[in-house]
Amino acid sequence: MSIVELINNINKKVEELDLVTARKLIEENIEPLKENRTKLKKNARELFEFITQAMDSGYKSPTKQELFIISAINSQATKFDLRGLKQTIKGNEHLLLNKVAREFLNSDAKVLLEGMGAITKE
């Protein structure tokens, strides 16, 4: 895909509010876009700036599998299923150490995990 096609695709996706696809296109083609950022429309350029700042600060978005595990933790915490919660956490402790992943936890999960000592209060 040429840079012109890429920029047109990103601009189109941002206009359609398909920000997930636009984000993926930007992340996969960050270097060529740095040189041609002025060709992006205003909203696409803002998204590009946001993504580059996040990448520079070390932000890494959770994968689909990690989001699935977080969703399971949230669901079990809402149902107050401590046994299921402990089983889900077992083997996925690294996920709770990730500050970005903790932002996706609901309030029930945060309270239970803090009570269990799995995460610390912020």
QUIBELSUL-V90792 format. One record per pair of residues at least 24 apart in sequence whose ideal C-beta (glycine too) atoms are under 10 Angstrom apart, sorted by the first residue. I is the first residue (numbers start at 1). J is the second residue. Records with the same first field share a line. If there is no record, write none. Layout:
I->J / J
This chain:
1->25 / 29 / 32
2->32
3->29 / 32 / 33 / 35 / 36 / 39
4->36 / 39
6->32 / 33 / 36 / 39 / 40
7->32 / 33 / 36 / 37 / 38 / 39 / 40 / 41 / 44
8->39
9->44
10->39 / 40 / 41 / 43 / 44 / 45 / 47 / 48
11->39 / 40 / 41 / 42 / 43 / 44 / 45
12->41 / 44
13->44 / 47
14->40 / 41 / 42 / 43 / 44 / 45 / 46 / 47 / 48
15->41 / 43 / 44
17->43
19->43 / 44 / 47
22->47 / 48 / 51
23->47 / 48 / 50 / 51 / 54 / 61
26->50 / 51 / 52 / 55
27->51 / 52 / 54 / 55 / 61
30->55
54->100
58->100
59->99 / 100
60->98 / 100 / 101
61->100 / 101
62->95 / 98 / 100 / 101 / 103 / 104
63->101
65->92 / 95
66->92 / 94 / 95 / 98 / 100 / 101 / 104
67->95 / 101 / 104
69->95 / 96 / 101 / 104
70->95 / 96 / 98 / 101 / 102 / 103 / 104 / 105 / 106 / 109
71->104 / 106
72->109
73->101 / 104 / 105 / 106 / 108 / 109 / 110 / 112 / 113 / 118
74->104 / 105 / 106 / 107 / 108 / 109 / 110
75->106 / 108 / 109
76->108 / 109 / 112
77->105 / 106 / 107 / 108 / 109 / 110 / 111 / 112 / 113
78->106 / 107 / 108 / 109 / 112
79->108
80->108 / 112
81->112
82->112 / 115 / 116
85->109 / 112 / 113 / 116 / 118
86->116 / 118
89->113 / 116 / 118 / 119
93->118
96->120
